[in-house]
C-alpha cells in the first residue's frame, strides 16, 4: 500500500460513519432509519449510484491528461488570475494563521467535503425520495462535466504554489498528507472550485425542487458548510477568490442543465423502466426489437429535416472531435527513438542522443551496440570500431563522444565523419583503471578528454597529448566537465560540497557548500519511516551535472538522495527535489534541468507490489518552476538527458523490456492537427450561419 493511503482510509471511513450518524437529524418526518433500508437503497437506486460514482472512474484519467497537458503546453492562467486579485488570499492566511486552524481546516477540507457530498447523495436515495434523488444525482454529475474544460484548458495553480509568501498548508501539513495529495491532485485544477461548486449545486437543487420543505434543515447545515469551506480553501493556500466565483457559476449552470435534462435522462435510465424493459425482452424478444427499431427511427427522423437543435448538435460534435484530436496531440509528445533497441544506458548533448544497447537474447560477441540518434533529422547511426565485451560508459558533449570501460577509451566526432557507421577518431588504452571520463573544451574551443584514474587525473587533446589536472586535490569518480569548467566533490568536507575550476586556469578554484536542508517534520518522517537518521554533516555528493553557469548535485543524506541546483555566479541554491522523495540522475543544459524522482517514495523499503517508480521531472531555470514530465507508473524511467528542443530517457517495463524515449519540448501540435483546426474553423462559418437562420425562423413561427 502506497505511503499516505492510510490517512485517506481514515478520512473516508470517518465521512461514511459521520454521514450515517447524522441521518436521524435530517430525515424527512415520515421516514425511519433501519439497516434494511441500506439493502433496499442499492436495489432501488443502482443507476443513480452509477451516474454519481462514474465520476470517479474517469477522474483519474482526466487528472492524468491534465498533468500531461500542463507539462507539454504550459497552459497556465495563474498569472492572469493573480493580476486580477493580487494578494487577497495571502492577507486572509496571514491574518488568521494558527497551528490549530492548520490542523482543523486541513482535515475539514478533505473529510468535510467527503461527508457533505456523500450525505447529500445518500439521504434522498435512502429515504426513497426519487423526485429529489433524480435531480441531486444529475446536478452532481453536471458539475463535474462542466468543470472538465476548465481543468484541461484553463489551468490555475494553487495559491501556495504561486504567491511566494503563501503556504500550501493543507498539502504540507504532514509528509503522509503531502504524499496522498500528490497522488490525487495535479495542483493545477484551481478553477472552478468543486469544494464550492458541488455543495452549492446540491443546495440550489434542493431549494428548487423541495416542494414540502423536507430538506430545509439539511439545506441550512449545507449553507453553513459552504461558507466555512470558502474560508478554509482560501486559508489553506489552495484556492483563489476567482476559483470560488467559478465554482458558484458552474453550480448555477449545472442546476439549469439538470432542469433541462432530468426528464429525458431518467425516462431512459430509471431503474424501474430498465427492469420493465428487461422483462419485456425476456417475455417477447421480437416485439421488443420492433419497439426498439421504432424508437431509433423516431430519433433519426428529425435529422432528415434538421432544425436548430440538430445543427447545434453538429456544431457540438465538430468542436468536440476537433478538441479531442488536439488534446491527443498535446498529450502525446513522447515517442520511442527508432533504431535503438534494448537500451541499457543513454547520454545526450545538443542534438545527439546516444543509446548503449545490450540484447538480452544474445550472449557473446556483437551483443553490445551503440547507436547515435540525431534529433534534428530523427535518423539513427550505428557507431563503428572494435566491439565491446560489455556495455561501455558513455559521455557526450555537443558532437564529441567518448565510450570507455576500465582500460579502454574510444573518442568520436559525430559531425566530422559522414561514413556509416561512425568510426572513432582514436582508441586509447590505459594501464590504471579509469574511474570516470568526460569531455570539455580548451580556451580555443577544441575538445579535451578528462580522464580520472586511480590516483591521477589528466587532460587529453585531439592529438592525444596529455596534461595533468593539478587543481583536483582528491580524485573522485564524481567529476563533471562542461566547456572549460570542471567540478568535483570534496569528500573531506564536514558538509557536502563541490569545487569548481577552469581547465585552462588551474588556480581559479571555488568551493561551494551545498544546502540540502529540509523541514524538521520531513526529516522526522524519513527517520521514523526508514529507521535511519537524516545526516547533513559529512553527507556525500553522489552525482554532479554542469550546465552554462550552473551546477546540479545529488546529495546522499541517508534515507534519500536530494537534488540541489546551484547558480555558480550568484551562489543561489534551490532544492529541486521533494525532500522526502528519492531523486537521482540530473542533466542540465539549454535552460532546463532534468532529473528523476520517485513520487510518494516509501523510505521504509516495504512498498512491495505497486511501488512507485522513477519519473522524469523538468526544472525550467528562467521560470524557477519544476514540473513532472513522465506519468507512467507501470514503467520505470532512467538516464534523462537534456538536448536542444527536448529530453531523451530510457523507459523500462515490468518485464525488463526497455526503449529509448524522446519528449519534444518545442512542437505541441503535429501538422495534421493544424490542418484539422483550420478546416474546423472554416466549417463553423456555414454551420453558424445555418444555426442563426434556423433560430430566426423558429422564433417567427412562435409569433
C-alpha positions as CSV (number, residue, x, y, z in Angstrom):
1,X,0.0,0.0,0.0
2,X,1.4,3.4,-1.0
3,X,2.5,5.9,1.6
4,X,-0.2,8.3,2.5
5,X,-3.2,6.0,1.8
6,X,-3.7,5.3,5.5
7,X,-4.9,8.9,6.1
8,X,-7.3,8.5,3.1
9,X,-8.8,5.5,4.6
10,X,-9.2,7.4,7.9
11,X,-10.9,10.3,6.1
12,X,-13.3,8.3,4.0
13,X,-14.2,6.0,6.9
14,X,-14.9,9.0,9.1
15,X,-17.0,10.6,6.3
16,X,-19.2,7.5,5.9
17,X,-19.7,7.0,9.6
18,X,-20.5,10.7,10.2
19,X,-23.0,10.7,7.4
20,X,-24.8,7.7,8.8
21,X,-24.7,9.1,12.3
22,X,-26.4,12.3,11.2
23,X,-29.2,10.6,9.3
24,X,-31.7,10.8,12.2
25,X,-31.1,14.6,12.4
26,X,-32.0,15.2,8.7
27,X,-34.5,12.5,7.8
28,X,-37.9,13.6,6.5
29,X,-40.7,13.5,9.1
30,X,-42.3,10.3,7.6
31,X,-39.0,8.3,7.4
32,X,-37.3,5.8,9.7
33,X,-33.7,4.7,9.9
34,X,-33.1,0.9,9.8
35,X,-30.4,-1.4,8.5
36,X,-32.8,-2.9,5.9
37,X,-33.0,0.5,4.3
38,X,-29.4,0.2,3.0
39,X,-30.1,-3.0,1.3
40,X,-33.2,-1.6,-0.3
41,X,-31.3,1.5,-1.3
42,X,-28.9,-0.4,-3.5
43,X,-31.7,-2.3,-5.2
44,X,-33.8,0.8,-6.0
45,X,-31.1,3.3,-7.0
46,X,-28.2,1.4,-8.6
47,X,-28.4,3.5,-11.7
48,X,-28.3,6.7,-9.7
49,X,-25.2,5.4,-8.0
50,X,-23.6,4.6,-11.3
51,X,-24.3,8.2,-12.5
52,X,-22.7,9.8,-9.5
53,X,-19.8,7.4,-8.9
54,X,-18.9,7.1,-12.6
55,X,-17.2,10.5,-12.0
56,X,-14.5,8.7,-10.0
57,X,-14.0,6.1,-12.8
58,X,-12.8,8.8,-15.3
59,X,-11.4,11.4,-12.8
60,X,-8.0,9.7,-12.6
61,X,-7.9,9.6,-16.4
62,X,-8.7,13.3,-16.7
63,X,-6.3,14.2,-14.0
64,X,-3.6,12.2,-15.9
65,X,-4.5,14.1,-19.1
66,X,-4.4,17.4,-17.2
67,X,-0.9,16.6,-15.8
68,X,0.4,15.7,-19.2
69,X,-1.3,18.6,-21.0
70,X,0.1,21.1,-18.4
71,X,3.6,19.6,-18.7
72,X,3.5,19.8,-22.5
73,X,1.7,23.0,-23.3
74,X,2.1,25.1,-20.1
75,X,-1.5,26.4,-20.4
76,X,-1.0,28.3,-17.1
77,X,-3.6,31.0,-16.4
78,X,-2.4,31.6,-12.9
79,X,-0.5,34.9,-13.6
80,X,-3.7,36.4,-15.0
81,X,-5.7,35.4,-12.0
82,X,-3.1,36.8,-9.7
83,X,-3.1,40.1,-11.8
84,X,-6.9,40.3,-11.1
85,X,-7.0,39.7,-7.3
86,X,-3.4,40.2,-6.1
87,X,-2.6,39.1,-2.5
88,X,-6.2,38.9,-1.1
89,X,-5.8,35.2,-0.2
90,X,-2.4,35.9,1.4
91,X,-3.9,38.5,3.7
92,X,-6.5,36.0,4.8
93,X,-3.9,33.4,5.6
94,X,-1.6,35.8,7.5
95,X,-4.5,37.3,9.4
96,X,-5.9,34.1,10.8
97,X,-2.8,31.8,10.9
98,X,-2.6,29.4,13.8
99,X,-1.5,25.8,14.3
100,X,-5.0,24.8,15.5
101,X,-6.6,26.1,12.3
102,X,-3.9,24.4,10.2
103,X,-4.8,21.1,11.7
104,X,-8.5,21.5,11.9
105,X,-9.1,23.0,8.5
106,X,-6.9,20.5,6.7
107,X,-8.9,17.6,7.9
108,X,-12.2,19.5,7.4
109,X,-11.1,20.3,3.8
110,X,-11.0,16.6,2.9
111,X,-13.2,14.8,5.3
112,X,-15.8,17.6,5.5
113,X,-16.1,17.6,1.7
114,X,-16.4,13.8,1.6
115,X,-19.1,13.9,4.3
116,X,-21.2,16.7,2.6
117,X,-21.1,15.1,-0.9
118,X,-21.8,11.5,0.4
119,X,-24.6,12.6,2.7
120,X,-26.2,14.8,0.0
121,X,-26.5,11.8,-2.3
122,X,-27.2,9.2,0.4
123,X,-30.1,10.8,2.1
124,X,-32.5,11.2,-0.9
125,X,-31.9,7.6,-2.1
126,X,-32.0,6.0,1.4
127,X,-35.3,7.8,2.2
128,X,-36.6,6.9,-1.2
129,X,-37.2,10.5,-2.3
130,X,-36.9,9.6,-6.0
131,X,-38.0,13.1,-7.1
132,X,-35.0,14.7,-5.3
133,X,-32.6,11.8,-6.0
134,X,-33.1,12.2,-9.7
135,X,-32.2,15.9,-9.6
136,X,-29.4,15.8,-7.0
137,X,-27.5,13.0,-8.7
138,X,-27.7,14.8,-12.1
139,X,-26.6,18.1,-10.6
140,X,-23.6,16.4,-9.1
141,X,-22.8,14.8,-12.4
142,X,-23.2,18.0,-14.4
143,X,-20.9,19.9,-12.1
144,X,-18.1,17.6,-12.9
145,X,-18.9,17.6,-16.6
146,X,-19.0,21.4,-16.8
147,X,-15.7,21.7,-14.9
148,X,-13.7,19.4,-17.3
149,X,-12.9,22.1,-20.0
150,X,-11.6,24.4,-17.3
151,X,-9.4,21.7,-15.8
152,X,-8.0,20.8,-19.1
153,X,-7.6,24.2,-20.8
154,X,-7.8,26.8,-18.0
155,X,-5.1,25.6,-15.6
156,X,-4.9,27.6,-12.4
157,X,-2.3,26.5,-9.9
158,X,-3.0,26.6,-6.2
159,X,-2.3,29.9,-4.4
160,X,0.5,28.5,-2.3
161,X,2.4,27.4,-5.4
162,X,2.3,30.9,-7.0
163,X,2.4,33.6,-4.3
164,X,5.9,33.5,-2.8
165,X,4.8,34.2,0.8
166,X,1.8,31.9,0.6
167,X,2.0,28.4,2.1
168,X,0.1,25.3,0.9
169,X,-0.9,24.4,4.5
170,X,-3.2,21.5,3.7
171,X,-0.8,19.8,1.2
172,X,2.2,20.1,3.5
173,X,0.7,19.6,7.0
174,X,2.5,16.2,7.2
175,X,4.6,14.2,4.8
176,X,1.9,11.5,4.7
177,X,-0.7,14.0,3.7
178,X,1.6,15.5,1.1
179,X,2.2,12.1,-0.5
180,X,-1.5,11.5,-0.7
181,X,-2.3,14.8,-2.3
182,X,0.4,14.4,-4.9
183,X,-1.3,11.2,-6.0
184,X,-4.9,12.6,-6.4
185,X,-4.3,16.3,-7.2
186,X,-2.5,17.8,-10.2
187,X,-2.3,21.1,-8.3
188,X,-3.5,22.9,-11.4
189,X,-7.2,22.4,-11.0
190,X,-8.0,25.5,-9.1
191,X,-10.7,26.9,-11.4
192,X,-13.5,26.2,-10.6
193,X,-13.5,25.1,-7.0
194,X,-15.6,21.9,-6.7
195,X,-15.5,22.3,-3.0
196,X,-17.8,25.2,-3.6
197,X,-19.5,24.1,-6.8
198,X,-20.7,20.7,-5.7
199,X,-22.3,21.5,-2.4
200,X,-23.8,24.8,-3.8
201,X,-25.3,22.8,-6.7
202,X,-26.9,20.4,-4.2
203,X,-28.2,23.4,-2.1
204,X,-29.7,25.0,-5.2
205,X,-31.2,21.7,-6.4
206,X,-32.9,21.1,-3.0
207,X,-34.1,24.6,-2.9
208,X,-35.7,24.4,-6.4
209,X,-37.4,21.0,-6.1
210,X,-38.1,20.6,-2.4
211,X,-41.8,21.1,-2.6
212,X,-42.8,20.4,1.0
213,X,-39.7,21.7,2.8
214,X,-38.5,18.2,4.0
215,X,-34.8,19.1,3.3
216,X,-34.9,22.6,4.8
217,X,-32.9,21.6,7.9
218,X,-30.3,19.9,5.7
219,X,-30.0,22.9,3.4
220,X,-29.3,25.1,6.4
221,X,-26.4,23.0,7.5
222,X,-25.2,22.7,3.9
223,X,-25.2,26.5,3.6
224,X,-23.1,26.9,6.7
225,X,-20.7,24.2,5.3
226,X,-20.3,26.1,2.1
227,X,-19.5,29.4,3.9
228,X,-16.9,27.6,6.2
229,X,-15.4,25.8,3.2
230,X,-14.9,29.1,1.3
231,X,-12.9,30.4,4.2
232,X,-11.0,27.1,4.5
233,X,-9.9,26.8,0.9
234,X,-8.5,30.3,0.9
235,X,-6.8,30.0,4.3
236,X,-5.1,26.7,3.4
237,X,-3.4,28.2,0.4
238,X,-5.3,26.2,-2.2
239,X,-7.9,28.3,-4.0
240,X,-8.2,31.9,-5.3
241,X,-11.3,34.1,-4.8
242,X,-11.9,33.7,-8.5
243,X,-12.0,29.9,-8.1
244,X,-14.9,30.4,-5.6
245,X,-16.7,32.6,-8.2
246,X,-16.1,29.9,-10.8
247,X,-17.4,27.2,-8.6
248,X,-20.6,29.2,-8.0
249,X,-21.1,29.8,-11.7
250,X,-20.6,26.1,-12.5
251,X,-23.1,25.2,-9.8
252,X,-25.8,27.5,-11.2
253,X,-25.2,26.2,-14.7
254,X,-25.3,22.6,-13.5
255,X,-28.7,23.1,-11.9
256,X,-30.0,24.7,-15.1
257,X,-28.8,21.8,-17.2
258,X,-30.4,19.4,-14.7
259,X,-33.7,21.2,-15.2
260,X,-33.5,20.7,-18.9
261,X,-32.3,17.1,-18.9
262,X,-33.6,15.2,-15.9
263,X,-36.9,14.2,-17.6
264,X,-35.3,12.9,-20.8
265,X,-32.4,11.1,-19.0
266,X,-34.5,9.4,-16.3
267,X,-37.0,8.5,-18.9
268,X,-34.3,6.1,-20.2
269,X,-32.1,5.4,-17.2
270,X,-34.7,4.9,-14.4
271,X,-34.1,1.6,-12.7
272,X,-37.8,0.7,-12.8
273,X,-38.1,1.3,-16.6
274,X,-34.9,-0.7,-17.1
275,X,-36.5,-3.6,-15.2
276,X,-39.7,-3.5,-17.1
277,X,-37.8,-3.4,-20.5
278,X,-35.7,-6.4,-19.4
279,X,-38.9,-8.3,-18.6
280,X,-40.4,-7.4,-22.0
281,X,-37.3,-8.5,-23.7
282,X,-37.4,-11.9,-22.0
283,X,-41.1,-12.3,-22.5
284,X,-41.3,-11.3,-26.2
285,X,-38.0,-10.6,-27.9
286,X,-39.4,-9.9,-31.4
287,X,-41.9,-7.3,-30.1
288,X,-39.1,-5.7,-28.0
289,X,-36.9,-5.4,-31.1
290,X,-39.7,-3.9,-33.1
291,X,-40.3,-1.2,-30.5
292,X,-36.6,-0.6,-30.3
293,X,-36.4,-0.1,-34.1
294,X,-39.3,2.3,-33.9
295,X,-37.6,4.3,-31.2
296,X,-34.5,4.5,-33.3
297,X,-36.5,5.7,-36.3
298,X,-38.2,8.4,-34.2
299,X,-34.7,9.6,-33.0
300,X,-33.3,9.8,-36.6
301,X,-36.4,11.4,-38.2
302,X,-35.6,15.0,-37.1
303,X,-32.2,14.8,-38.7
304,X,-33.7,14.4,-42.2
305,X,-35.1,17.9,-41.9
306,X,-32.7,19.4,-39.2
307,X,-33.8,22.2,-37.0
308,X,-31.7,24.5,-34.8
309,X,-31.5,21.6,-32.3
310,X,-29.8,19.3,-34.8
311,X,-27.5,22.0,-36.1
312,X,-26.4,22.7,-32.5
313,X,-25.6,19.0,-32.2
314,X,-23.5,19.1,-35.3
315,X,-21.6,22.1,-34.1
316,X,-21.0,20.5,-30.7
317,X,-19.8,17.3,-32.4
318,X,-17.4,19.2,-34.6
319,X,-15.9,21.2,-31.8
320,X,-15.6,18.1,-29.6
321,X,-13.9,16.0,-32.3
322,X,-11.5,18.8,-33.1
323,X,-10.7,19.3,-29.5
324,X,-10.2,15.6,-28.9
325,X,-7.6,15.4,-31.7
326,X,-5.8,18.5,-30.4
327,X,-5.9,17.1,-26.9
328,X,-4.4,13.8,-28.2
329,X,-1.6,15.6,-29.9
330,X,-0.9,17.8,-26.9
331,X,-0.7,14.8,-24.6
332,X,1.3,12.5,-26.8
333,X,4.6,14.3,-27.3
334,X,6.6,11.3,-26.3
335,X,7.7,8.7,-28.9
336,X,10.3,5.9,-28.9
337,X,13.5,6.5,-30.8
338,X,13.7,4.3,-33.9
339,X,16.8,2.3,-34.4
340,X,17.6,1.8,-30.7
341,X,16.6,-1.5,-29.2
342,X,17.3,-2.8,-25.7
343,X,19.0,0.4,-24.4
344,X,20.9,-0.1,-21.2
345,X,22.2,3.4,-20.7
346,X,22.0,6.7,-22.6
347,X,23.7,10.1,-22.9
348,X,22.8,13.2,-24.8
349,X,24.0,16.7,-25.7
350,X,22.8,19.4,-28.0
351,X,21.2,17.5,-31.0
352,X,22.6,14.0,-30.3
353,X,21.1,11.2,-28.2
354,X,23.2,8.1,-27.7
355,X,22.0,4.7,-26.6
356,X,24.1,1.8,-25.4
357,X,22.2,-1.4,-26.4
358,X,22.7,-4.8,-24.9
359,X,20.5,-7.5,-26.5
360,X,19.3,-9.8,-23.6
361,X,18.7,-12.6,-26.1
362,X,22.2,-12.7,-27.5
363,X,25.1,-13.9,-25.4
364,X,28.6,-13.2,-26.7
365,X,30.2,-11.2,-29.5
366,X,28.2,-8.4,-31.1
367,X,25.6,-8.3,-28.4
368,X,26.6,-4.7,-27.5
369,X,25.7,-2.0,-30.0
370,X,26.0,1.8,-29.7
371,X,23.6,4.0,-31.7
372,X,23.7,7.8,-32.1
373,X,20.3,9.4,-32.9
374,X,20.2,12.8,-34.5
375,X,17.3,14.8,-33.0
376,X,17.2,17.3,-35.9
377,X,16.5,14.7,-38.7
378,X,15.5,11.8,-36.4
379,X,18.0,9.4,-38.1
380,X,19.9,6.8,-36.2
381,X,23.5,6.0,-36.8
382,X,25.3,2.9,-35.6
383,X,28.8,3.5,-34.2
384,X,31.7,1.5,-35.6
385,X,35.0,0.5,-34.0
386,X,36.2,-2.5,-32.1
387,X,33.4,-4.5,-30.5
388,X,32.8,-4.2,-26.7
389,X,32.6,-7.3,-24.5
390,X,30.3,-5.5,-22.1
391,X,28.4,-2.2,-22.2
392,X,30.8,0.7,-22.0
393,X,30.2,4.0,-20.2
394,X,29.2,6.9,-22.5
395,X,29.8,10.7,-22.2
396,X,28.9,13.2,-24.9
397,X,29.4,17.0,-25.3
398,X,28.0,18.5,-28.4
399,X,29.1,16.2,-31.3
400,X,32.1,14.8,-29.3
401,X,31.6,11.4,-27.8
402,X,33.6,9.1,-25.5
403,X,33.0,5.4,-24.9
404,X,35.0,3.9,-22.1
405,X,35.4,1.0,-19.7
406,X,38.1,0.2,-17.1
407,X,41.0,0.3,-19.5
408,X,39.8,1.4,-23.0
409,X,38.6,4.7,-24.4
410,X,37.1,5.4,-27.9
411,X,36.7,9.1,-29.0
412,X,34.3,10.1,-31.7
413,X,33.4,13.3,-33.5
414,X,29.8,12.7,-34.8
415,X,29.9,15.7,-37.2
416,X,33.3,15.1,-38.9
417,X,32.7,11.7,-40.4
418,X,30.0,11.1,-43.0
419,X,30.7,7.4,-43.3
420,X,28.3,4.8,-41.9
421,X,28.9,3.6,-39.3
422,X,30.8,6.4,-37.5
423,X,34.3,5.3,-36.6
424,X,36.4,6.5,-33.6
425,X,38.9,9.3,-34.1
426,X,41.2,7.4,-31.8
427,X,41.2,4.5,-29.4
428,X,43.3,4.5,-26.3
429,X,44.3,2.0,-23.6
430,X,45.0,3.0,-20.0
431,X,47.0,1.0,-17.6
432,X,45.3,2.3,-14.5
433,X,41.6,1.6,-14.1
434,X,39.5,4.5,-15.4
435,X,37.2,5.8,-12.7
436,X,35.4,8.3,-14.9
437,X,35.8,10.2,-18.1
438,X,34.3,13.4,-19.5
439,X,34.7,15.9,-22.4
440,X,35.5,19.6,-22.1
441,X,36.8,22.4,-24.3
442,X,40.1,24.3,-24.1
443,X,40.4,28.0,-24.5
444,X,40.1,27.7,-28.3
445,X,37.0,25.6,-28.3
446,X,38.9,22.3,-29.1
447,X,37.8,19.1,-27.3
448,X,39.6,17.9,-24.2
449,X,39.0,14.5,-22.8
450,X,39.3,14.5,-19.0
451,X,40.3,11.1,-17.6
452,X,40.2,10.3,-13.9
453,X,42.1,7.1,-12.9
454,X,43.1,5.7,-9.6
455,X,45.3,8.5,-8.1
456,X,45.7,10.6,-11.2
457,X,43.7,13.0,-13.5
458,X,44.8,14.1,-16.9
459,X,43.5,16.1,-19.9
460,X,43.8,14.5,-23.4
461,X,43.6,16.7,-26.5
462,X,42.6,15.6,-30.0
463,X,46.2,14.7,-30.8
464,X,46.3,12.5,-27.6
465,X,48.8,14.9,-25.9
466,X,48.3,14.8,-22.2
467,X,48.5,17.3,-19.3
468,X,47.9,16.8,-15.6
469,X,45.0,18.3,-13.8
470,X,46.8,19.6,-10.7
471,X,43.9,21.6,-9.3
472,X,42.0,18.5,-8.2
473,X,43.4,17.7,-4.8
474,X,41.5,14.5,-4.1
475,X,40.4,12.5,-7.1
476,X,36.9,11.2,-7.2
477,X,34.6,9.3,-9.5
478,X,32.3,12.3,-9.2
479,X,34.0,14.6,-11.7
480,X,32.0,16.5,-14.3
481,X,33.1,18.7,-17.1
482,X,31.2,21.2,-19.3
483,X,33.0,23.5,-21.7
484,X,36.0,24.9,-19.9
485,X,34.5,24.3,-16.4
486,X,35.3,21.2,-14.2
487,X,33.6,20.3,-10.9
488,X,34.2,17.6,-8.4
489,X,33.0,16.6,-5.0
490,X,35.0,17.5,-1.8
491,X,34.9,14.3,0.1
492,X,36.6,15.6,3.3
493,X,34.2,18.4,3.9
494,X,32.1,18.5,7.0
495,X,29.2,19.5,4.9
496,X,28.5,18.3,1.3
497,X,30.5,20.5,-1.1
498,X,31.8,20.7,-4.6
499,X,34.8,22.5,-6.1
500,X,34.6,24.3,-9.4
501,X,37.6,25.2,-11.5
502,X,38.7,26.1,-15.1
503,X,40.5,23.7,-17.3
504,X,42.7,26.5,-18.6
505,X,43.2,28.2,-15.3
506,X,44.1,25.7,-12.5
507,X,44.3,28.4,-9.8
508,X,40.7,29.5,-10.1
509,X,39.1,27.1,-7.6
510,X,35.8,27.9,-6.0
511,X,34.3,25.6,-3.3
512,X,30.6,25.6,-2.8
513,X,28.9,24.2,0.2
514,X,25.6,22.5,-0.7
515,X,22.4,23.3,1.2
516,X,20.0,20.3,1.2
517,X,18.3,21.1,4.5
518,X,14.6,20.2,4.8
519,X,12.0,20.9,7.4
520,X,12.1,19.2,10.8
521,X,8.9,17.3,10.1
522,X,10.2,16.0,6.8
523,X,13.4,14.7,8.4
524,X,11.4,13.2,11.3
525,X,9.2,11.4,8.8
526,X,12.2,10.0,6.9
527,X,14.0,8.9,10.1
528,X,10.9,7.2,11.6
529,X,10.0,5.5,8.3
530,X,13.4,4.3,7.3
531,X,14.9,3.6,10.7
532,X,18.0,5.7,9.9
533,X,18.7,9.3,10.7
534,X,19.0,12.1,8.2
535,X,22.7,13.1,8.1
536,X,23.9,16.5,6.9
537,X,27.4,16.7,8.4
538,X,29.6,14.6,6.2
539,X,26.8,13.9,3.7
540,X,28.3,12.7,0.4
541,X,27.8,14.1,-3.2
542,X,26.9,11.1,-5.4
543,X,26.3,12.8,-8.7
544,X,27.1,16.1,-10.5
545,X,25.9,17.8,-13.7
546,X,27.2,21.1,-15.1
547,X,25.4,23.5,-17.5
548,X,26.0,27.0,-18.6
549,X,26.7,28.9,-15.4
550,X,25.0,26.3,-13.2
551,X,25.6,23.0,-11.3
552,X,23.2,20.4,-10.2
553,X,24.3,18.0,-7.5
554,X,22.7,14.9,-5.9
555,X,23.5,14.5,-2.2
556,X,23.0,11.4,-0.1
557,X,21.5,12.4,3.3
558,X,20.8,8.9,4.5
559,X,17.3,7.8,3.8
560,X,17.1,9.6,0.4
561,X,19.2,11.4,-2.1
562,X,18.3,15.1,-2.6
563,X,19.0,17.2,-5.8
564,X,20.0,20.8,-5.5
565,X,20.5,23.5,-8.2
566,X,23.4,26.0,-7.8
567,X,23.9,29.2,-9.7
568,X,27.7,29.4,-9.9
569,X,27.9,33.2,-10.3
570,X,25.4,34.2,-7.6
571,X,25.8,31.2,-5.3
572,X,22.0,30.9,-5.1
573,X,20.8,27.4,-4.4
574,X,17.4,25.8,-4.9
575,X,16.4,22.3,-3.7
576,X,14.8,20.8,-6.8
577,X,13.7,17.5,-5.4
578,X,10.9,17.0,-2.9
579,X,12.8,16.5,0.4
580,X,11.0,13.2,1.2
581,X,11.4,11.6,-2.2
582,X,14.3,9.8,-3.7
583,X,16.0,11.7,-6.6
584,X,18.9,11.0,-9.0
585,X,20.4,11.3,-12.5
586,X,20.5,15.1,-13.1
587,X,21.1,16.6,-16.6
588,X,21.3,20.4,-17.1
589,X,21.6,22.4,-20.3
590,X,19.7,24.9,-22.5
591,X,17.9,26.4,-19.6
592,X,16.5,23.2,-18.2
593,X,17.3,20.6,-15.6
594,X,16.0,17.1,-16.0
595,X,16.2,14.7,-13.1
596,X,14.5,11.6,-11.6
597,X,12.2,11.3,-8.6
598,X,10.2,8.6,-7.1
599,X,6.8,10.2,-6.3
600,X,5.3,9.2,-3.0
601,X,8.6,7.4,-2.1
602,X,8.4,4.9,0.8
603,X,11.7,5.2,2.8
604,X,10.8,2.0,4.8
605,X,11.5,-0.1,1.7
606,X,8.3,-2.0,2.2
607,X,6.3,-0.7,-0.7
608,X,6.0,-4.2,-2.2
609,X,3.8,-4.7,-5.2
610,X,2.6,-1.5,-6.8
611,X,5.6,0.5,-5.5
612,X,6.2,3.8,-7.2
613,X,8.8,4.0,-10.0
614,X,11.3,6.7,-11.1
615,X,9.6,9.5,-13.0
616,X,11.2,12.3,-15.1
617,X,11.0,15.9,-13.7
618,X,11.9,19.1,-15.5
619,X,13.0,22.3,-13.9
620,X,12.9,25.4,-16.1
621,X,15.6,27.7,-14.8
622,X,14.3,31.1,-16.1
623,X,10.8,30.4,-14.7
624,X,12.0,28.8,-11.4
625,X,9.4,26.1,-11.9
626,X,9.5,22.3,-11.7
627,X,7.0,20.0,-13.4
628,X,6.6,16.3,-13.9
629,X,7.2,15.1,-17.5
630,X,6.6,11.3,-17.3
631,X,3.4,9.9,-15.8
632,X,3.6,6.2,-16.5
633,X,3.7,4.5,-13.1
634,X,3.7,1.0,-14.6
635,X,7.2,1.6,-16.1
636,X,10.5,2.9,-14.7
637,X,12.4,5.8,-16.2
638,X,16.1,6.3,-16.2
639,X,19.0,8.4,-17.7
640,X,17.2,11.6,-18.6
641,X,19.2,13.8,-21.0
642,X,18.5,17.4,-21.9
643,X,19.0,18.2,-25.6
644,X,18.1,21.1,-27.8
645,X,14.3,21.1,-28.0
646,X,13.7,18.0,-26.0
647,X,14.5,15.3,-23.4
648,X,15.5,11.8,-24.0
649,X,15.4,9.0,-21.5
650,X,15.1,5.2,-21.1
651,X,11.8,3.6,-20.3
652,X,11.7,0.1,-18.8
653,X,8.6,-2.0,-18.3
654,X,7.9,-4.6,-15.6
655,X,9.3,-7.4,-17.7
656,X,12.6,-5.6,-18.2
657,X,12.0,-4.6,-21.8
658,X,13.3,-1.1,-22.5
659,X,13.2,1.6,-25.1
660,X,14.8,5.0,-25.7
661,X,12.1,7.7,-25.4
662,X,12.1,11.2,-26.8
663,X,9.9,14.1,-25.4
664,X,9.6,17.1,-27.6
665,X,9.6,20.5,-25.8
666,X,9.0,22.6,-28.8
667,X,6.2,21.3,-31.1
668,X,3.0,20.7,-29.3
669,X,0.8,20.1,-32.4
670,X,1.6,18.0,-35.4
671,X,0.9,19.4,-38.9
672,X,-2.3,17.4,-39.4
673,X,-3.7,18.9,-36.2
674,X,-3.2,22.4,-37.6
675,X,-4.9,21.4,-40.9
676,X,-7.8,19.9,-38.9
677,X,-8.1,23.1,-36.8
678,X,-8.2,25.2,-39.9
679,X,-10.8,23.0,-41.6
680,X,-13.0,23.1,-38.5
681,X,-12.8,26.9,-38.2
682,X,-13.8,27.3,-41.9
683,X,-16.6,24.8,-41.5
684,X,-18.0,26.6,-38.5
685,X,-18.9,29.6,-40.7
686,X,-21.7,27.9,-42.7
687,X,-22.8,26.0,-39.7
688,X,-23.2,29.1,-37.6
689,X,-25.0,30.8,-40.4
690,X,-27.4,27.9,-40.7
691,X,-28.0,27.9,-37.0
692,X,-28.7,31.6,-36.9
693,X,-31.2,31.3,-39.8
694,X,-33.0,28.4,-38.2
695,X,-33.1,30.3,-34.9
696,X,-34.8,33.3,-36.6
697,X,-37.3,31.1,-38.5
698,X,-38.3,29.2,-35.4
699,X,-38.8,32.4,-33.4
700,X,-41.0,33.8,-36.2
701,X,-43.2,30.7,-36.2
702,X,-43.7,31.0,-32.5
703,X,-45.1,34.5,-33.0
